Amino acid sequence: MMKNDWKKSPLGTARGLSKWVRDRGSLTERIMAKCGDFGVRHVANRYARVNRDEARRIGVNPKAFALVREVYLCCGEKPVVFAHSVAARASLKGPWRNLAALGQKSLGSAFLSNPRVKRDDLEFLPISKRHPLYAKSCRFMAHRPARLWARRSLFGLGRSEILVTEVFLPEILGLS
C-alpha cells in the first residue's frame, strides 16, 4: 500500500523547475507561450481502478472504476509534461459528461477558461520508480532520472470533481 506523501510545498525542486511546478495558472497556456509547436499526445482514456491515494482524494472505493485520462503535453515531438486525470463515474454526469470525448484537447484549458470551476490547493510529490505514474511518465525517455516532480489538484464544478496530476519531464527545463 502506498502512503499519501503529497505535500503542500515543493521543497527541493531545482530553481528552473520550481517556477513551473508552483504556477497555478494554465500549464497548457504557459507551455504554448514558450513553445511554437505545442501539441497534446493522447495516451489513454478508459475506465480503470485508480491509485489508492487518488481514490481517497476523490472519495471513491479503491476497487471502483473511474475514468482515467492520460496525455502528454508536447513541444514539437518532445513530451514536456505527463498529465493523468481521474474522475469518479458520478462526476461524469451533468457539466462534465463530455469529458471522455476531449481527445487531443487539454483539460487545463477547458477548466481554467470556465469561471465556475474551482481549483483546490496544489499538492506536490517527487515521484520515483516505485510510484505508479513514474513508468508511464518516462515511457519515451532514453535516460530515466531518479525522480520527477509531480503536482496535483482537484477541480470542482458543482458536485463534480476531477483530480489532475501533472508530472514534469526534464524537457520542460528547455522552455524556461
Summary of the structure (lengths in Angstrom):
residues: 176
radius of gyration: 15.2
end to end distance: 36.5
largest distance: 42.6
contacts: 515
relative contact order: 0.22
helix: 29%
strand: 35%
